Amino acid sequence: MRALASALADGSPPAALIAFLERTLLDQPWADPALPSLIYEESGEILGTIGASTRRMRFLGTPVRVVVSAYFWAHPEARARGVGARLLRELLSGPQDVTLTDAATPEVRRMWEALGGTTVHLGCFSYVRVLRPARLAAERLLRTQAPRVARLAASAVAPLDALASYVPRLRLRVEPSDATSEPLTAAAVVDHLPSVAASLSLVPDYDVPYLEWLFAQLSDIDRSRLPWLQGRELGGLWAEVVTRRERVLGWYVCHLRRGGPCRVLQIAAPPRHMTRVVRHLCLRASELGATAVVGRLEPRILQALEEGIGRVLYRGRGRMLVHAKNPALVTAILRGDALLTSLDGEWWAS
């Protein structure tokens, strides 16, 4: 893990990063010795790495093993020798049923497609529902400054957001919700997933120990000192189950920092309730001081975004790629017949 951490940190890695890699690749409840991370070594020197983070899902009721590819790195002097392609080929030929990544570069995408992978085009975009434009702009413009400076500047422009909310053409106001919510627990996800995802063919095979571990990691993400998150804070875990008249409609799992964006990792709801859950998420995020709601675009939620929360912006993001031995699995993902969210992918890179 130290060698991988050194490559990712481009130098001497902090202990927190090494510990994070050990927890998420080796010690997590679903870690599978048959699906290991890989390194490429010559003469005792590590020239390439590719991480394998394991997940469990079910396709039409049958268990499916999933590998999330991450930390794909090759030494600059070794790239011309195809080290990256060799590592990826070896990973894709493993015993797992599905391999995916959701933060790939154009170069990685070309390698995946050459080896039989497929680009999930809709998953290459994210949606943004702006809630406080002035504060959001101030924070983005000053993201290279000290966090305290950025926060002071963002607070100074808060009155502009209050004024902007009264401009009808901006459509910043969030519609009221007729639902209620309370904190989401691992047990609640396991209990209600069969009904919430009943219409989908490919769903996570969650259990309570895994979700409790995962929620703990999400809560502690800012202390992991991940090099690609330098200069910004994701905030803590914010997850709520949405109900109406004591009936569970669905839930959402997010990273939320007051005065910053709410980063959506998962929205789960049956089609008939999706608009209500999305609208309630946006309302609650606004009440808690979020500047925007941001998440990966998925076929399941597209109509709810258009119907439920007003003006939504779309932007490009890292490429989402999938490789599977059974073409039906790829088809299910492409057509949105899957509860496959950022919570099941590279959530640490959100």
C-alpha positions as CSV (number, residue, x, y, z in Angstrom):
1,M,0.0,0.0,0.0
2,R,2.9,2.4,0.6
3,A,4.1,2.1,-3.0
4,L,0.6,2.8,-4.3
5,A,0.2,5.7,-1.9
6,S,3.6,7.1,-2.9
7,A,2.5,7.1,-6.6
8,L,-0.8,8.7,-5.8
9,A,0.7,11.4,-3.6
10,D,3.6,11.9,-6.0
11,G,6.1,11.6,-3.2
12,S,6.1,10.7,0.5
13,P,2.6,9.7,1.3
14,P,0.8,10.8,4.5
15,A,-0.1,8.0,6.9
16,A,-3.8,8.9,6.6
17,L,-3.7,8.0,2.9
18,I,-2.0,4.7,3.4
19,A,-4.5,3.8,6.1
20,F,-7.4,4.8,3.8
21,L,-6.1,2.5,1.0
22,E,-5.7,-0.3,3.4
23,R,-9.2,0.1,4.7
24,T,-10.9,0.4,1.3
25,L,-8.9,-2.2,-0.7
26,L,-7.8,-4.8,1.8
27,D,-9.9,-4.5,5.0
28,Q,-13.4,-3.7,3.9
29,P,-16.1,-6.3,4.7
30,W,-16.5,-7.4,1.0
31,A,-12.8,-7.7,0.2
32,D,-12.2,-10.8,-1.9
33,P,-8.7,-12.4,-2.1
34,A,-9.7,-13.8,-5.5
35,L,-10.1,-10.2,-6.8
36,P,-6.8,-8.5,-5.8
37,S,-5.4,-5.2,-6.8
38,L,-2.4,-5.5,-9.2
39,I,1.0,-4.0,-9.6
40,Y,3.6,-4.1,-12.4
41,E,7.1,-4.5,-11.2
42,E,10.5,-4.6,-12.9
43,S,13.8,-5.1,-11.1
44,G,12.2,-4.4,-7.8
45,E,10.7,-1.1,-9.0
46,I,6.9,-0.6,-9.2
47,L,6.0,0.8,-12.6
48,G,2.3,0.5,-12.5
49,T,-0.8,-0.1,-10.3
50,I,-4.5,-0.7,-10.7
51,G,-6.7,-1.1,-7.7
52,A,-9.6,-3.5,-7.4
53,S,-12.4,-2.5,-4.9
54,T,-15.0,-5.2,-4.7
55,R,-18.8,-4.9,-4.6
56,R,-21.7,-7.4,-4.5
57,M,-24.8,-7.1,-6.6
58,R,-27.7,-9.3,-7.9
59,F,-28.8,-9.6,-11.5
60,L,-32.3,-11.0,-11.8
61,G,-31.8,-12.5,-8.3
62,T,-28.4,-14.2,-9.1
63,P,-25.3,-13.0,-7.2
64,V,-22.9,-11.0,-9.2
65,R,-19.3,-10.0,-8.3
66,V,-18.3,-6.5,-9.3
67,V,-14.8,-4.9,-9.3
68,V,-14.5,-1.1,-9.3
69,S,-11.2,-0.2,-11.0
70,A,-9.3,2.6,-9.4
71,Y,-5.9,4.1,-8.8
72,F,-4.8,3.2,-12.3
73,W,-1.3,4.5,-12.7
74,A,1.8,3.8,-14.8
75,H,5.2,5.4,-14.5
76,P,5.7,7.9,-17.4
77,E,8.7,6.1,-18.7
78,A,6.8,2.8,-18.8
79,R,3.7,4.0,-20.5
80,A,5.2,3.6,-24.0
81,R,5.8,-0.1,-23.2
82,G,2.1,-0.6,-22.7
83,V,2.3,-1.2,-18.9
84,G,-1.2,0.3,-18.3
85,A,-2.8,-1.8,-21.0
86,R,-1.2,-5.0,-19.6
87,L,-2.5,-4.2,-16.1
88,L,-6.0,-3.4,-17.4
89,R,-6.1,-6.6,-19.5
90,E,-5.1,-8.7,-16.5
91,L,-7.8,-7.0,-14.3
92,L,-10.6,-7.4,-16.9
93,S,-9.7,-11.1,-17.3
94,G,-10.3,-11.8,-13.6
95,P,-13.2,-14.0,-12.3
96,Q,-15.5,-11.1,-11.6
97,D,-18.8,-10.7,-13.6
98,V,-18.6,-6.9,-14.0
99,T,-15.7,-4.4,-13.9
100,L,-16.5,-0.7,-13.9
101,T,-14.9,2.7,-13.3
102,D,-16.7,6.1,-13.2
103,A,-13.8,8.6,-13.2
104,A,-11.8,7.6,-16.3
105,T,-9.7,9.9,-18.5
106,P,-10.0,9.8,-22.3
107,E,-6.8,7.8,-22.5
108,V,-8.2,5.2,-20.1
109,R,-11.5,5.1,-22.1
110,R,-9.6,4.2,-25.3
111,M,-7.9,1.3,-23.5
112,W,-11.1,0.0,-22.1
113,E,-12.9,0.1,-25.4
114,A,-10.0,-1.7,-27.1
115,L,-10.3,-4.5,-24.6
116,G,-14.1,-4.9,-25.0
117,G,-15.4,-2.3,-22.5
118,T,-18.3,0.1,-23.1
119,T,-18.7,3.7,-22.3
120,V,-21.9,4.6,-20.3
121,H,-22.4,7.9,-22.0
122,L,-25.1,9.3,-19.8
123,G,-22.9,8.5,-16.8
124,C,-20.2,10.8,-18.2
125,F,-22.4,13.8,-17.2
126,S,-23.4,15.3,-14.0
127,Y,-26.4,17.5,-13.1
128,V,-26.2,20.7,-11.1
129,R,-29.2,22.4,-9.4
130,V,-27.9,25.8,-8.2
131,L,-29.4,27.0,-4.9
132,R,-27.1,29.9,-3.9
133,P,-25.3,31.2,-7.1
134,A,-23.3,34.0,-5.5
135,R,-21.8,31.9,-2.7
136,L,-21.2,29.0,-5.2
137,A,-19.3,31.4,-7.5
138,A,-17.3,32.9,-4.7
139,E,-16.2,29.6,-3.4
140,R,-15.2,28.4,-6.9
141,L,-13.2,31.5,-7.7
142,L,-11.4,31.4,-4.4
143,R,-10.8,27.6,-4.1
144,T,-7.0,28.1,-4.4
145,Q,-7.1,30.4,-1.4
146,A,-7.0,29.4,2.3
147,P,-10.3,27.8,3.3
148,R,-10.9,30.5,5.9
149,V,-10.5,33.2,3.2
150,A,-12.9,31.4,0.8
151,R,-15.5,30.9,3.6
152,L,-15.4,34.6,4.6
153,A,-15.8,35.7,1.0
154,A,-18.7,33.3,0.5
155,S,-20.4,34.6,3.6
156,A,-20.0,38.2,2.4
157,V,-22.0,37.6,-0.8
158,A,-24.8,35.7,1.0
159,P,-27.2,38.8,0.8
160,L,-26.9,38.5,-3.0
161,D,-28.3,35.0,-2.9
162,A,-31.2,36.2,-0.7
163,L,-32.0,38.9,-3.4
164,A,-31.6,36.4,-6.3
165,S,-34.1,34.1,-4.8
166,Y,-36.8,36.7,-5.5
167,V,-36.0,36.9,-9.2
168,P,-38.6,34.6,-10.9
169,R,-36.6,34.1,-14.1
170,L,-33.7,32.6,-12.1
171,R,-36.0,29.9,-10.7
172,L,-33.9,29.4,-7.6
173,R,-36.8,28.8,-5.2
174,V,-37.3,25.1,-4.3
175,E,-40.9,23.8,-4.4
176,P,-42.2,22.7,-1.0
177,S,-42.4,19.0,-0.3
178,D,-45.3,17.0,1.1
179,A,-43.0,14.3,2.4
180,T,-41.0,14.1,5.6
181,S,-37.5,12.6,6.3
182,E,-35.4,11.2,9.1
183,P,-31.8,9.8,9.2
184,L,-31.1,6.8,7.1
185,T,-29.7,3.7,8.8
186,A,-27.9,0.7,7.2
187,A,-30.7,-1.5,8.5
188,A,-33.3,0.6,6.8
189,V,-31.6,0.3,3.5
190,V,-31.4,-3.5,3.8
191,D,-35.1,-3.7,4.9
192,H,-36.5,-1.5,2.2
193,L,-34.2,-2.1,-0.8
194,P,-36.4,-5.1,-2.2
195,S,-39.4,-2.8,-2.5
196,V,-37.6,0.4,-3.5
197,A,-35.6,-1.4,-6.3
198,A,-38.3,-4.0,-7.2
199,S,-38.5,-2.8,-10.8
200,L,-34.8,-3.1,-11.5
201,S,-32.8,-6.1,-12.8
202,L,-29.4,-5.2,-11.3
203,V,-29.3,-4.1,-7.7
204,P,-26.7,-3.9,-4.9
205,D,-26.7,-6.9,-2.5
206,Y,-26.2,-4.8,0.6
207,D,-25.9,-6.1,4.1
208,V,-25.7,-4.2,7.4
209,P,-22.0,-4.8,8.2
210,Y,-20.9,-3.5,4.8
211,L,-23.2,-0.4,4.9
212,E,-22.2,0.5,8.4
213,W,-18.5,0.3,7.3
214,L,-19.3,2.3,4.2
215,F,-21.2,5.0,6.1
216,A,-18.3,5.3,8.5
217,Q,-15.9,5.9,5.6
218,L,-18.1,8.5,4.1
219,S,-18.4,10.4,7.4
220,D,-14.6,10.5,7.7
221,I,-13.6,11.3,4.1
222,D,-12.1,14.7,4.8
223,R,-9.6,13.3,7.2
224,S,-8.2,10.8,4.7
225,R,-6.1,13.4,3.1
226,L,-6.7,12.1,-0.4
227,P,-4.4,14.1,-2.8
228,W,-7.0,14.6,-5.5
229,L,-9.3,16.4,-2.9
230,Q,-6.6,18.9,-1.8
231,G,-8.0,22.4,-1.4
232,R,-11.7,21.3,-0.9
233,E,-13.8,19.6,1.7
234,L,-16.6,17.2,0.8
235,G,-18.3,17.4,4.2
236,G,-19.8,14.7,6.3
237,L,-22.3,12.0,5.4
238,W,-25.8,13.2,5.0
239,A,-28.4,10.4,4.4
240,E,-32.1,10.5,4.9
241,V,-35.0,8.2,4.3
242,V,-38.1,9.9,2.8
243,T,-41.6,9.0,4.0
244,R,-45.1,10.2,3.3
245,R,-48.0,9.1,5.6
246,E,-45.6,6.7,7.3
247,R,-44.8,5.0,4.0
248,V,-41.2,4.8,2.8
249,L,-40.8,6.5,-0.6
250,G,-37.0,6.1,-1.0
251,W,-33.8,7.7,0.3
252,Y,-30.7,9.7,-0.6
253,V,-27.1,9.4,0.4
254,C,-24.9,12.5,0.1
255,H,-21.8,14.4,1.1
256,L,-22.9,17.8,2.5
257,R,-21.0,20.7,3.9
258,R,-22.9,23.8,5.0
259,G,-22.0,26.6,2.6
260,G,-20.8,24.1,0.0
261,P,-22.3,21.8,-2.6
262,C,-24.4,18.8,-1.7
263,R,-22.8,15.9,-3.6
264,V,-25.3,13.1,-4.3
265,L,-24.0,9.6,-4.1
266,Q,-27.2,7.7,-4.3
267,I,-30.9,8.4,-4.9
268,A,-33.1,5.3,-4.5
269,A,-36.8,5.2,-5.1
270,P,-39.3,3.4,-7.3
271,P,-40.4,5.3,-10.4
272,R,-43.7,6.5,-9.0
273,H,-42.0,8.2,-6.1
274,M,-38.7,9.4,-7.6
275,T,-39.9,12.9,-8.3
276,R,-41.0,13.4,-4.7
277,V,-37.7,12.0,-3.3
278,V,-35.7,14.3,-5.6
279,R,-37.7,17.3,-4.7
280,H,-37.4,16.6,-1.0
281,L,-33.7,16.2,-1.4
282,C,-33.4,19.6,-3.0
283,L,-35.6,21.2,-0.4
284,R,-33.6,19.7,2.5
285,A,-30.3,20.6,1.0
286,S,-31.4,24.2,0.6
287,E,-32.6,24.3,4.2
288,L,-29.2,23.0,5.4
289,G,-27.3,25.7,3.5
290,A,-26.0,23.9,0.4
291,T,-25.0,26.1,-2.5
292,A,-26.0,23.4,-5.1
293,V,-27.1,19.8,-5.5
294,V,-24.7,17.9,-7.7
295,G,-24.8,14.3,-8.8
296,R,-24.1,11.8,-11.6
297,L,-26.7,11.7,-14.3
298,E,-28.6,8.4,-14.4
299,P,-31.5,7.3,-16.6
300,R,-33.6,6.5,-13.6
301,I,-33.6,10.1,-12.3
302,L,-33.6,12.1,-15.5
303,Q,-37.4,12.7,-15.7
304,A,-37.6,13.4,-11.9
305,L,-34.9,16.1,-12.3
306,E,-36.9,17.8,-15.1
307,E,-40.2,17.5,-13.2
308,G,-39.2,18.0,-9.6
309,I,-36.6,20.7,-9.1
310,G,-36.8,23.3,-11.8
311,R,-33.8,24.5,-13.8
312,V,-31.0,22.0,-13.9
313,L,-27.6,22.4,-15.6
314,Y,-25.6,19.5,-17.0
315,R,-21.8,19.3,-17.4
316,G,-19.2,16.7,-18.4
317,R,-17.4,14.6,-15.8
318,G,-15.1,11.6,-15.7
319,R,-16.0,8.8,-18.1
320,M,-18.1,5.9,-16.7
321,L,-17.0,2.6,-18.3
322,V,-18.2,-1.0,-17.9
323,H,-16.9,-4.4,-18.9
324,A,-18.9,-7.6,-18.4
325,K,-18.7,-11.2,-19.6
326,N,-22.5,-11.3,-19.9
327,P,-23.7,-8.7,-22.5
328,A,-27.1,-8.6,-20.7
329,L,-25.4,-6.9,-17.7
330,V,-24.1,-4.1,-19.9
331,T,-27.5,-3.7,-21.5
332,A,-29.2,-3.4,-18.1
333,I,-26.7,-0.6,-17.1
334,L,-27.0,1.3,-20.4
335,R,-30.8,1.4,-20.3
336,G,-31.0,2.4,-16.7
337,D,-32.3,-1.0,-15.4
338,A,-29.8,-0.9,-12.6
339,L,-29.4,0.7,-9.2
340,L,-25.7,1.4,-9.9
341,T,-24.8,4.7,-8.3
342,S,-21.7,6.6,-7.2
343,L,-22.2,4.9,-3.8
344,D,-21.2,1.7,-5.5
345,G,-18.4,3.2,-7.6
346,E,-15.5,5.6,-6.8
347,W,-17.3,7.5,-4.1
348,W,-13.9,8.7,-2.7
349,A,-13.3,10.7,-5.9
350,S,-16.7,12.6,-5.9
